[in-house]
Amino acid sequence: MKSTTCKGQKGQFLEEYLSQSAAIHGADEIKKQYGHDLAPYQCRACGYWHLNPVQTRRQCFLCTDSSLFQKDIYATRDEAINTADRIRKEKKIQLFPYKCPHGSGWHLSKKG
């Protein structure tokens, strides 16, 4: 089922899955049909499961957000800024980059 709230990087509405197992099954089908490696993740905005390309999402195992989800990690400040800009345009949320206190890279925060 297509989301009515969550959009991908190109502005398309994301496919949403009710459970992690349904998302894994969806990722397996896409892998068989198109050869794309996708991994499920639970969306912080809607609570459903979406799929993301495997290589684009890295998470810090030491830092969590206010909901206790692991924070995404970015290799460079520029990568974090570019992601913050995309999120601001897509979701109208202002985020700011900051250096991971554990030296893992860069995170984004709502606090400026």
Legacy VTK file of the C-alpha trace (Angstrom):
# vtk DataFile Version 3.0
C-alpha trace
ASCII
DATASET POLYDATA
POINTS 112 float
0.000 0.000 0.000
1.312 3.476 -0.828
1.845 5.948 1.981
-0.229 9.109 2.072
2.331 10.938 4.228
5.878 9.708 3.566
7.743 10.532 0.381
11.051 9.331 -1.021
13.981 11.408 -2.248
12.360 11.945 -5.658
9.014 13.023 -4.198
7.190 9.724 -4.768
5.005 8.283 -2.015
6.712 5.345 -0.311
5.350 1.834 -0.112
4.290 1.088 3.468
4.206 -2.287 5.188
2.296 -3.142 8.355
5.056 -5.321 9.834
8.770 -5.956 9.587
8.146 -9.428 8.155
5.899 -7.982 5.420
8.607 -5.429 4.592
11.265 -8.169 4.439
9.025 -10.151 2.085
8.547 -7.033 -0.062
12.311 -6.457 -0.174
12.867 -10.096 -1.209
10.334 -9.759 -4.043
11.971 -6.556 -5.294
15.388 -8.246 -5.143
14.090 -11.171 -7.246
12.265 -8.970 -9.739
14.631 -5.992 -10.121
17.895 -6.956 -8.402
17.762 -4.055 -5.907
19.039 -4.645 -2.354
16.588 -2.997 0.035
16.345 -3.112 3.813
13.237 -2.456 5.914
13.115 0.276 8.538
10.358 1.466 10.831
9.431 5.044 9.976
9.631 7.561 12.810
6.944 9.716 11.193
4.148 7.222 10.467
5.124 4.059 12.369
4.801 1.838 9.287
7.712 0.012 7.655
9.367 1.308 4.468
12.289 0.089 2.372
15.593 1.865 1.856
18.568 0.981 -0.356
20.998 -1.013 1.793
24.074 1.129 1.231
22.541 4.541 2.007
21.606 4.161 5.661
24.147 3.871 8.450
23.296 4.159 12.118
25.342 5.003 15.182
25.172 2.265 17.806
26.018 4.700 20.614
23.627 7.625 19.985
19.821 7.689 20.098
17.194 10.330 19.470
14.475 11.389 21.928
12.389 8.333 20.929
15.379 6.042 21.591
15.875 5.198 17.895
19.504 4.894 16.828
20.665 8.078 15.125
21.653 8.067 11.475
25.342 8.761 10.941
26.903 10.749 8.099
30.543 10.450 7.085
31.030 14.181 6.473
29.481 17.464 7.553
28.553 18.142 3.904
26.655 14.847 3.678
24.757 15.748 6.868
23.967 19.248 5.534
22.729 17.836 2.204
20.468 15.393 4.046
19.167 18.174 6.323
18.398 20.310 3.241
16.482 17.447 1.604
14.474 16.778 4.780
13.701 20.494 5.136
12.341 20.604 1.569
10.415 17.317 1.799
9.090 17.377 5.362
9.418 21.039 6.373
11.601 20.093 9.363
14.713 22.146 10.164
17.681 20.001 11.235
21.229 20.967 12.142
24.434 18.905 11.811
26.683 18.220 14.785
29.723 16.035 15.347
29.059 12.665 17.015
30.411 12.805 20.587
31.808 9.294 20.064
33.748 10.214 16.913
31.579 8.156 14.558
30.860 11.006 12.118
28.004 13.520 12.025
24.387 13.465 13.239
21.373 15.723 12.729
19.428 17.431 15.504
16.367 19.679 15.733
18.339 21.833 18.177
20.372 24.577 16.538
LINES 1 113
112 0 1 2 3 4 5 6 7 8 9 10 11 12 13 14 15 16 17 18 19 20 21 22 23 24 25 26 27 28 29 30 31 32 33 34 35 36 37 38 39 40 41 42 43 44 45 46 47 48 49 50 51 52 53 54 55 56 57 58 59 60 61 62 63 64 65 66 67 68 69 70 71 72 73 74 75 76 77 78 79 80 81 82 83 84 85 86 87 88 89 90 91 92 93 94 95 96 97 98 99 100 101 102 103 104 105 106 107 108 109 110 111
